Amino acid sequence: MSANKYAGLPDIDTAPDVYETEDVVETSIDDKAESSDEETGGPSRSHGRKNVEGPSKEEMDTSSLLTADEASKKFRRAERRQHRPRIVYAYPPSPTSSGQASPVSSTPALPLSQRLRRLQAELAVLETEMADPSNPLLHKERVEGNLDPGELIRGMVDVKGRLEKISKVKEGRGRLVSAILEDGADGSNVEKKTDGDKEVGEKASEGDSQSKGEVKDIAEMDRRVGELEKLSPLPPPLLPLLTRLNTQLALLTQPRHLDSISRRLKVLLTDLDRVSNSNTQHHSSSQRRQSNHHHPPNASPQSGSSSGPPQHLVSPLQEQLTPVLTRLAPLLPHIPHILARLRTLSALHTSAAGFQNTLENLEEEQRRTRAALVELQSAIEGVEQSLKDNEGVVKNNVKELEERVETINERMEQLSLARGAEYEPEELTV
């Protein structure tokens, strides 16, 4: 029954192992605690075993077993040690000992491209680890003080620059020359080798010096060849000439340019026909002259009169056409560009003509407005002058009016005084 019941289920064991625990973030404090536990683990366990009473015969002896905490710490260290990558340095093969089998390196030598890619990948991983501030290894190095992070970053930048110089894409002898010339500058940035590196370097130093000398000789020879090529009168490169001819051909093969060229050629053909006709007439006239020398002199004036005028008519035409043809010959490639430019500027020319008309109209209107302003200015001046005159007249009138009012007041006072004097005697008589 149980076999048929679980027959369709997948065979996957999901049960946890005995030593499986939860993942814990690694820190330097944990490492120190673990190291302290390792140092004090033995005595504590032995001391604990002393305090525990001995088991009876019927129970299992658990005095030699580890506790749960100690077992978890031990297995965690084992897992960390298992996942930690083991770095093995393989010395590069020497160029002189390429045929001899190296007893030190058991692994086969990889090609240069794969080694370069591997170094680039390791450098990228190292950059990511250095950029992560929460990296426990970096924190451990800082706490212990074994390595300065600044020195580590500087060395990483140096290695990255050297790898970029090696992987730079170049062609021909420029790559070889640049690699040789930059070899001296790169030598100052190489880090100090260890004792093992020095021993291997001493063995391969002689072969390296010979190979470097040969490569430097090749680079020097290539440099001299380049200088000789610069000094030698070589023809100009064909690529710019071909590109220029291609662009000119593309311009000339356009329909509008072909039409303009055909029209121009028709005009030139008609001019050439005229020149050829004039030349034939000139030759015929010269032959007639030569034949007329053998005739009597009475016929010579008629022939001279008949052959004279064409000569005078043809020679100026030839003189006019020959310089035109000589000037047009070098300008034929530029004619399509000039035509295209003139066509693009035709709208500008028409707008310029319209702008000239509008400018003339504006100038005329400005003259009219200026004349109107002058008239208005003169009218305003006349009004101001009349206002001034009126002001003087008004002031005089006001003065005269005030004087009259004063005289009237004086007369009124005199009359009032005279009447007062008449009323006083009458009162006295009464």
C-alpha positions as CSV (number, residue, x, y, z in Angstrom):
1,M,0.0,0.0,0.0
2,S,2.8,2.5,0.9
3,A,4.7,1.7,-2.2
4,N,1.7,2.4,-4.5
5,K,0.9,5.5,-2.5
6,Y,4.3,7.2,-2.9
7,A,5.1,5.8,-6.4
8,G,4.2,9.0,-8.3
9,L,6.2,11.4,-6.0
10,P,9.7,12.6,-7.1
11,D,12.7,11.1,-5.4
12,I,14.0,14.3,-3.7
13,D,15.5,14.3,-0.2
14,T,14.6,17.7,1.4
15,A,15.4,16.7,4.9
16,P,18.1,18.8,6.6
17,D,21.4,17.3,7.4
18,V,22.7,16.9,10.9
19,Y,25.3,19.7,10.6
20,E,23.1,22.1,8.5
21,T,22.6,25.5,10.1
22,E,21.4,28.9,9.0
23,D,23.7,31.2,7.1
24,V,25.4,33.8,9.2
25,V,27.2,37.0,8.0
26,E,30.9,36.7,8.4
27,T,32.5,39.4,10.5
28,S,35.9,39.9,12.1
29,I,34.2,39.7,15.6
30,D,33.0,36.1,14.7
31,D,36.4,35.1,13.6
32,K,38.0,36.4,16.8
33,A,35.3,34.6,18.8
34,E,36.0,31.4,16.8
35,S,39.7,31.7,17.4
36,S,39.1,32.3,21.1
37,D,36.8,29.3,21.2
38,E,39.4,27.2,19.5
39,E,42.0,28.2,22.1
40,T,39.8,27.7,25.1
41,G,37.7,24.8,23.7
42,G,39.8,22.0,24.9
43,P,40.1,23.0,28.6
44,S,36.5,23.9,28.8
45,R,35.3,20.7,27.4
46,S,37.6,18.7,29.7
47,H,36.6,20.8,32.7
48,G,32.9,20.2,31.8
49,R,33.5,16.5,31.5
50,K,35.1,16.6,35.0
51,N,32.0,18.2,36.5
52,V,29.6,15.8,34.8
53,E,29.1,12.6,36.7
54,G,30.1,9.4,35.0
55,P,27.4,7.6,33.1
56,S,25.9,4.5,34.4
57,K,26.3,1.2,32.6
58,E,22.8,1.3,31.1
59,E,23.1,4.9,29.6
60,M,25.2,5.9,26.5
61,D,28.5,7.7,27.3
62,T,28.1,11.3,26.0
63,S,31.2,12.7,27.6
64,S,33.3,12.5,24.4
65,L,30.7,14.1,22.2
66,L,30.5,17.8,21.2
67,T,27.8,20.1,22.2
68,A,25.4,21.6,19.7
69,D,27.1,25.0,19.6
70,E,30.6,23.6,19.2
71,A,29.4,21.3,16.4
72,S,27.7,24.2,14.6
73,K,30.9,26.3,14.8
74,K,33.1,23.5,13.7
75,F,31.0,22.6,10.7
76,R,30.6,26.3,9.7
77,R,34.4,26.7,9.7
78,A,34.6,23.5,7.5
79,E,32.1,24.9,5.0
80,R,33.9,28.2,4.8
81,R,37.2,26.5,4.3
82,Q,35.6,24.3,1.6
83,H,34.1,27.3,-0.4
84,R,37.3,29.4,-0.1
85,P,39.1,29.4,-3.5
86,R,42.6,28.2,-3.5
87,I,45.0,30.4,-5.4
88,V,47.8,28.7,-7.2
89,Y,50.3,30.8,-9.0
90,A,51.7,29.4,-12.3
91,Y,54.8,31.0,-13.7
92,P,54.7,32.1,-17.4
93,P,56.8,30.0,-19.8
94,S,60.1,31.5,-20.8
95,P,60.7,32.1,-24.5
96,T,64.0,30.3,-24.4
97,S,62.7,27.2,-22.6
98,S,59.7,26.7,-24.9
99,G,61.0,23.4,-26.2
100,Q,62.1,22.0,-22.7
101,A,59.6,20.5,-20.4
102,S,59.2,22.4,-17.2
103,P,59.3,20.1,-14.2
104,V,57.7,22.7,-11.9
105,S,54.4,23.4,-13.8
106,S,52.3,20.3,-14.2
107,T,49.4,22.0,-15.9
108,P,49.6,22.7,-19.7
109,A,50.4,26.3,-20.7
110,L,47.3,28.3,-21.8
111,P,47.4,30.6,-24.9
112,L,48.0,34.3,-24.4
113,S,44.5,35.3,-25.3
114,Q,43.0,33.0,-22.6
115,R,45.5,34.2,-20.0
116,L,44.7,37.8,-20.8
117,R,40.9,37.2,-20.5
118,R,41.4,35.3,-17.2
119,L,43.5,38.2,-15.8
120,Q,40.8,40.7,-16.9
121,A,38.1,38.6,-15.3
122,E,40.1,38.3,-12.0
123,L,40.7,42.1,-12.1
124,A,36.9,42.7,-12.5
125,V,36.1,40.4,-9.6
126,L,38.8,42.2,-7.5
127,E,37.3,45.6,-8.4
128,T,33.8,44.5,-7.3
129,E,35.2,43.1,-4.0
130,M,37.1,46.3,-3.4
131,A,34.1,48.5,-4.2
132,D,31.9,46.6,-1.7
133,P,32.4,48.3,1.7
134,S,30.6,45.4,3.5
135,N,33.2,42.8,2.3
136,P,34.3,40.8,5.4
137,L,37.7,40.1,3.8
138,L,38.4,43.8,3.3
139,H,37.2,44.6,6.8
140,K,39.5,41.9,8.2
141,E,42.5,43.2,6.3
142,R,41.8,46.7,7.7
143,V,41.4,45.5,11.3
144,E,44.6,43.3,11.2
145,G,46.5,46.1,9.4
146,N,48.3,43.7,7.0
147,L,47.5,45.7,3.9
148,D,46.7,49.3,3.2
149,P,43.6,49.7,1.0
150,G,45.2,52.7,-0.8
151,E,48.2,50.5,-1.8
152,L,45.8,47.8,-3.0
153,I,43.8,50.2,-5.1
154,R,47.0,51.7,-6.6
155,G,48.3,48.3,-7.5
156,M,44.9,47.4,-9.1
157,V,44.9,50.6,-11.2
158,D,48.5,49.8,-12.3
159,V,47.6,46.3,-13.4
160,K,44.5,47.5,-15.1
161,G,46.4,50.1,-17.1
162,R,49.0,47.5,-18.2
163,L,46.2,45.2,-19.3
164,E,44.6,47.9,-21.3
165,K,47.9,48.7,-23.0
166,I,48.3,45.0,-23.9
167,S,44.7,44.6,-25.1
168,K,44.7,47.8,-27.2
169,V,43.6,47.0,-30.8
170,K,46.3,47.8,-33.2
171,E,47.3,46.6,-36.6
172,G,50.6,46.0,-38.5
173,R,53.9,47.1,-37.2
174,G,52.4,49.9,-35.0
175,R,51.4,47.3,-32.4
176,L,54.9,45.9,-32.2
177,V,56.6,49.2,-32.1
178,S,54.3,50.6,-29.4
179,A,54.7,47.4,-27.3
180,I,58.5,47.7,-27.4
181,L,58.7,51.4,-26.8
182,E,56.3,51.2,-23.8
183,D,58.2,48.3,-22.4
184,G,60.7,50.6,-20.7
185,A,58.0,52.8,-19.2
186,D,56.0,49.7,-17.9
187,G,59.1,48.3,-16.2
188,S,59.1,51.0,-13.5
189,N,55.6,50.1,-12.4
190,V,56.2,46.3,-11.9
191,E,55.8,45.2,-8.2
192,K,58.6,43.6,-6.2
193,K,58.9,39.9,-6.8
194,T,59.0,37.2,-4.1
195,D,61.9,34.9,-3.4
196,G,60.5,32.2,-5.6
197,D,59.9,34.6,-8.4
198,K,63.5,35.8,-8.2
199,E,64.8,32.3,-8.6
200,V,62.7,31.5,-11.7
201,G,63.5,35.0,-13.1
202,E,67.2,34.4,-12.8
203,K,66.9,31.2,-14.8
204,A,65.0,32.9,-17.6
205,S,66.8,36.2,-17.6
206,E,69.4,35.3,-20.3
207,G,66.7,34.1,-22.7
208,D,64.5,37.1,-22.1
209,S,67.4,39.5,-22.8
210,Q,68.2,37.8,-26.1
211,S,64.5,37.8,-27.2
212,K,64.1,41.5,-26.2
213,G,67.2,42.4,-28.1
214,E,66.0,40.7,-31.2
215,V,62.6,42.4,-31.0
216,K,64.2,45.8,-30.3
217,D,66.3,45.3,-33.4
218,I,63.2,44.6,-35.5
219,A,61.5,47.6,-34.1
220,E,64.5,49.8,-34.9
221,M,64.6,48.5,-38.4
222,D,60.9,49.1,-38.8
223,R,61.3,52.7,-37.6
224,R,64.0,53.3,-40.1
225,V,61.9,51.9,-42.9
226,G,59.1,54.2,-41.9
227,E,61.5,57.2,-42.0
228,L,62.7,56.1,-45.5
229,E,59.1,55.9,-46.6
230,K,58.5,59.4,-45.4
231,L,61.5,60.7,-47.2
232,S,61.0,58.9,-50.5
233,P,58.8,60.7,-53.1
234,L,55.9,58.3,-53.0
235,P,52.7,59.1,-55.0
236,P,49.8,60.6,-53.0
237,P,47.3,58.1,-51.5
238,L,44.6,56.9,-53.8
239,L,41.8,56.8,-51.3
240,P,41.2,60.6,-51.1
241,L,41.4,60.8,-54.8
242,L,38.9,58.0,-55.3
243,T,36.5,59.5,-52.8
244,R,36.7,62.9,-54.5
245,L,36.1,61.4,-57.9
246,N,33.2,59.3,-56.6
247,T,31.5,62.4,-55.2
248,Q,32.1,64.4,-58.4
249,L,30.7,61.4,-60.4
250,A,27.6,61.3,-58.1
251,L,27.1,65.0,-58.6
252,L,27.6,64.8,-62.4
253,T,25.2,61.9,-62.8
254,Q,22.3,63.7,-61.4
255,P,19.6,64.5,-64.1
256,R,19.6,68.2,-63.6
257,H,23.4,68.4,-63.9
258,L,23.3,66.2,-67.0
259,D,20.8,68.5,-68.6
260,S,22.9,71.6,-67.9
261,I,26.0,69.8,-69.1
262,S,24.2,68.7,-72.3
263,R,23.0,72.3,-73.0
264,R,26.5,73.6,-72.4
265,L,28.0,71.0,-74.7
266,K,25.5,71.9,-77.4
267,V,26.5,75.5,-77.1
268,L,30.2,74.6,-77.2
269,L,29.6,72.3,-80.2
270,T,27.9,75.1,-82.1
271,D,30.9,77.4,-81.3
272,L,33.3,74.7,-82.4
273,D,31.4,74.2,-85.7
274,R,31.6,77.9,-86.3
275,V,35.4,77.8,-85.6
276,S,35.8,74.8,-87.9
277,N,33.9,76.6,-90.7
278,S,35.9,79.7,-90.2
279,N,39.1,77.7,-90.4
280,T,38.0,76.0,-93.6
281,Q,37.1,79.4,-95.1
282,H,40.4,80.7,-94.0
283,H,42.3,77.8,-95.7
284,S,40.2,78.2,-98.8
285,S,40.9,81.9,-98.9
286,S,44.7,81.2,-98.5
287,Q,44.6,78.7,-101.3
288,R,42.8,81.2,-103.5
289,R,45.4,83.8,-102.7
290,Q,48.1,81.3,-103.7
291,S,46.3,80.5,-106.9
292,N,45.7,84.3,-107.6
293,H,49.4,84.9,-107.6
294,H,49.6,83.0,-110.9
295,H,46.7,84.9,-112.5
296,P,46.9,88.3,-114.2
297,P,46.8,91.3,-112.0
298,N,43.4,92.5,-113.3
299,A,41.7,89.6,-111.5
300,S,43.7,89.9,-108.3
301,P,41.8,92.9,-106.9
302,Q,38.5,91.1,-107.2
303,S,39.8,88.0,-105.6
304,G,41.4,90.1,-102.8
305,S,38.2,92.0,-102.3
306,S,36.3,88.8,-102.1
307,S,38.7,87.0,-99.8
308,G,39.6,90.0,-97.5
309,P,36.5,90.5,-95.5
310,P,36.1,86.9,-94.3
311,Q,39.6,86.9,-92.9
312,H,38.9,90.1,-90.9
313,L,35.6,88.5,-89.7
314,V,37.0,85.1,-88.6
315,S,40.1,86.1,-86.7
316,P,38.4,88.0,-84.0
317,L,36.0,85.1,-83.4
318,Q,38.9,82.7,-82.9
319,E,40.6,85.1,-80.6
320,Q,37.5,85.4,-78.5
321,L,36.7,81.6,-78.3
322,T,40.2,80.3,-77.5
323,P,40.5,82.1,-74.1
324,V,36.9,81.1,-73.3
325,L,37.7,77.4,-73.9
326,T,40.9,77.6,-71.9
327,R,39.1,79.2,-69.0
328,L,36.2,76.7,-69.1
329,A,38.3,73.6,-69.2
330,P,39.4,73.6,-65.5
331,L,36.1,75.0,-64.3
332,L,33.9,72.2,-65.7
333,P,34.0,70.1,-62.5
334,H,32.8,73.1,-60.5
335,I,30.0,74.1,-62.7
336,P,27.4,71.7,-61.2
337,H,28.2,73.0,-57.7
338,I,27.8,76.6,-58.9
339,L,24.5,75.7,-60.5
340,A,23.2,74.0,-57.4
341,R,24.3,76.9,-55.3
342,L,22.6,79.4,-57.6
343,R,19.4,77.4,-57.6
344,T,19.4,77.4,-53.8
345,L,20.1,81.1,-53.8
346,S,17.5,82.0,-56.3
347,A,14.8,82.3,-53.6
348,L,17.2,84.5,-51.6
349,H,17.8,86.7,-54.6
350,T,14.0,87.1,-55.2
351,S,13.5,87.9,-51.5
352,A,16.4,90.3,-51.7
353,A,14.7,92.2,-54.6
354,G,11.5,92.3,-52.6
355,F,13.4,93.5,-49.6
356,Q,14.9,96.3,-51.6
357,N,11.5,97.5,-52.7
358,T,10.2,97.3,-49.1
359,L,13.3,99.2,-47.9
360,E,12.7,101.9,-50.5
361,N,9.0,102.2,-49.5
362,L,10.1,102.5,-45.8
363,E,12.6,105.2,-46.7
364,E,9.9,107.1,-48.6
365,E,7.5,106.8,-45.7
366,Q,10.2,107.9,-43.3
367,R,10.8,111.0,-45.4
368,R,7.1,111.8,-45.4
369,T,6.9,111.3,-41.7
370,R,9.9,113.5,-41.2
371,A,8.4,116.3,-43.4
372,A,5.1,116.0,-41.4
373,L,7.1,116.2,-38.2
374,V,8.9,119.3,-39.4
375,E,5.5,120.9,-40.2
376,L,4.1,119.9,-36.9
377,Q,7.2,121.3,-35.2
378,S,6.8,124.7,-37.0
379,A,3.1,124.7,-36.1
380,I,3.9,124.0,-32.4
381,E,6.4,126.8,-32.4
382,G,3.8,129.2,-33.9
383,V,1.3,128.2,-31.3
384,E,3.8,128.7,-28.5
385,Q,4.7,132.1,-29.9
386,S,1.0,133.1,-30.1
387,L,0.5,131.8,-26.5
388,K,3.4,134.0,-25.3
389,D,1.9,137.0,-27.1
390,N,-1.5,136.3,-25.7
391,E,0.0,136.0,-22.3
392,G,1.5,139.5,-22.6
393,V,-1.7,141.0,-23.8
394,V,-3.7,139.3,-21.0
395,K,-1.2,140.6,-18.4
396,N,-1.5,144.2,-19.8
397,N,-5.3,143.9,-19.8
398,V,-5.3,142.7,-16.2
399,K,-3.0,145.6,-15.2
400,E,-5.2,148.2,-16.8
401,L,-8.3,146.6,-15.2
402,E,-6.7,146.7,-11.8
403,E,-5.8,150.4,-12.3
404,R,-9.3,151.2,-13.3
405,V,-10.7,149.4,-10.3
406,E,-8.3,151.3,-8.1
407,T,-9.4,154.6,-9.6
408,I,-13.1,153.7,-9.2
409,N,-12.4,152.8,-5.5
410,E,-10.7,156.2,-5.0
411,R,-13.6,158.0,-6.5
412,M,-16.1,156.1,-4.4
413,E,-14.2,157.0,-1.3
414,Q,-14.1,160.7,-2.3
415,L,-17.9,160.6,-3.0
416,S,-18.6,159.0,0.3
417,L,-16.5,161.6,2.1
418,A,-18.2,164.5,0.3
419,R,-21.7,163.2,1.2
420,G,-20.7,162.7,4.8
421,A,-19.6,166.4,5.0
422,E,-23.0,167.6,3.6
423,Y,-25.0,165.6,6.2
424,E,-23.1,167.0,9.2
425,P,-24.2,170.8,8.8
426,E,-27.8,169.8,8.4
427,E,-27.8,167.9,11.7
428,L,-26.3,170.9,13.4
429,T,-29.0,173.2,12.2
430,V,-31.7,170.9,13.4
